[in-house]
């Protein structure tokens, strides 16, 4: 078949009928893609290498829809296809994907597929850290302003689950990961947001930071001079990539904690201010923003710019920023018990996230650190640990690495379970301290995902008794 024709977004909905499409991964993205493709007459086959114990619900869903599938492998059946759709949980280096590319079978992400069917303008948010907070905050501002929208992508509902339903008078607000961007072809946001680029997920990119950078920057590769790229001017890597790649073909709108721009956002004289269309808007004081930390000032500026460019008035922006308390598993207050505050930052799956978390508090910290290591360089944390941390509870597969890195800096105890970690933290903490789960690692050693890790932590903390 003509692959170029299939991968032209404008013709996709007309050419998919009758085509064989294999989907790799049957979690929420894979299921949503399967249902969308089947609706449009494709012959769908879903493949997942996971075990039946972890796939009971997805299998029931596919069975109820009469969609063919396989589990515990990616067999050659996947390659009997005109098109392969990859879920974000499936690494691009999987052998089956390399085999497909060797056979010139088109490979796209679920994000790309969904965009073929979306009539609404898209706001796409990416970055190593802050994606979920910023995406959620944009949605909250739109909700407060009465602006029709849907939030999803890498959080909440998979894009394929609502792409076709959303009207042209609405806005699709999407959190977008590097994994989703790896296999785009025509994905085209009206507004893209690039929050920062720091080393993360390098195990998925052959430990090559340049490949990870290139993936992040794909968010703006199909944008034109009619579109906007909002970016963090204070982040050196982001600033350099925008200067090198984006500035000639898209409207760039920077934000900064310390530098003012003709068009953009800044924290100046203690106020969050924006400059749009030659006008200055002073929204609210930085101290009035409901989420803590310098990184959240950046998230707030990015969300403010996205909302204003979309036509939202300053009042709705300011009121939302003042009342927004953050998202679950990201510096989430759980409980104060015997004068000790417990904070769930399970979503901090990389070193940079933990660095920001340590700057957000002035109280002495007992931090739960570790999990499945993704190639972390903990060196960046040594100084903030020395300055802010009272003790470390090392958890998960990387506990020994954490111990070796920090035991000469602060006391480190190794825990053999989350319950043991909370117990050790409780024993160490005194009134006025904070116990902070901020692992810097993936969760797949002890838990299904970071949400599961955070929920288990919260359940244990809420069960504490004198």
Beta strands, then each sheet from edge to edge (+ up, - down):
strand 1: 20-24
strand 2: 43-48
strand 3: 68-71
strand 4: 83-86
strand 5: 106-109
strand 6: 121-126
strand 7: 149-153
strand 8: 171-175
strand 9: 191-194
strand 10: 228-232
strand 11: 251-256
strand 12: 264-268
strand 13: 271-276
strand 14: 279-285
strand 15: 332-337
strand 16: 340-344
strand 17: 365-369
strand 18: 389-394
strand 19: 411-414
strand 20: 434-437
sheet 1: 3+ 2+ 1+ 4+ 5+
sheet 2: 7+ 8+ 6+ 9+ 10+ 11+ 12+ 13- 14+
sheet 3: 15+ 16- 20- 17- 18- 19-
end
